[in-house]
Amino acid sequence: MMRVPLCQVQLSDKEISYAEDALNTGWISGTGAYVEKFERAVAAKVECERVVAVSSGTTALHLALLALDIGPGDEVIVPALTFVSPAAVVKHVGGRPVFADIAPDSWTLDTDHVRQLINDRTKAIIAVDLLGHSCDYEKLSRLGVTLIEDAAQAHGARYRNKPVGSFGRMSTFSFHANKAVCSGEGGCVATNDHELADHMRLITNHGMSPQRPYWHDVVGHNFRMTNVTAAIGLGQVERWEQLVAARNQVAEAYRQGLADQPCNRVPWPSGLTRRAGCTP
Ligand SMILES: Cc1ncc(COP(=O)(O)O)c(C=O)c1O
């Protein structure tokens, strides 16, 4: 039997030289020039004004919920088909994950089912762009509930000619090694809301006031991405289009290989089109 790996990490000389440079500077923890460069580079790719780099895609989701002050008694709608993180972070903040069905044509949230689940306790929807397929943001945004877009698996995907990650009040990405663009471990939250971005940075760095070191404005966490991780991530983000194209080639190989299988219910055409940058 042939083993087909989930992914094969492609690190170029760029990532290696940036990582070496970060190591040589001695700035190997969560502060350093590469963290800022990485945040700016991701912000440009996902067309958002602010990006806060963190230690993983799960941390990014956790941070988003903390920033929105979601806690005990609150409900957050999550898709029934996804990785465990969206539901797990809702439990971590003491909330209740409520599972919504997915639409068969995209494997992302079924807006009609989401609508039925909304009540007074609903504080947010985590909309996952599963396997590079974007959610239907036009319909979801009409529901009037705060949207957190989980684009962990969807670097390079587009909806209505805009990159995924630019639709929710905030969006999250993972840069785990199995993602199209990676940094080893790593994640980020992107938003156009500057107040929210400042608050997330505060939480990420122990709640420590940027103006007054060791003065803690809120009870925070250490969610920081390291400078070495950001250096690898920057090299990858600078090769974003190339890496996304390589992932699309793999998808195309699967599409061709599975085309004749009667049990094949994968929504290939829309998925590939969306990842490739066309409107649905
Ligand atoms: C949809 C989704 N959200 C969140 C995550 C969590 O990302 P990380 O593994 O970086 O914590 C993943 C990871 O695969 C994911 O697929």
The ligand as an ORCA input file, in Angstrom:
! r2SCAN-3c Opt
* xyz 0 1
  C      -9.990     24.534     11.705
  C      -8.854     24.516     12.676
  N      -8.853     25.407     13.701
  C      -7.844     25.458     14.574
  C      -6.758     24.606     14.463
  C      -5.687     24.673     15.513
  O      -4.456     25.036     15.002
  P      -3.112     24.635     15.795
  O      -2.857     23.201     15.480
  O      -2.076     25.551     15.240
  O      -3.375     24.864     17.236
  C      -6.706     23.693     13.432
  C      -5.553     22.787     13.282
  O      -5.464     21.984     12.414
  C      -7.777     23.629     12.505
  O      -7.772     22.771     11.506
*
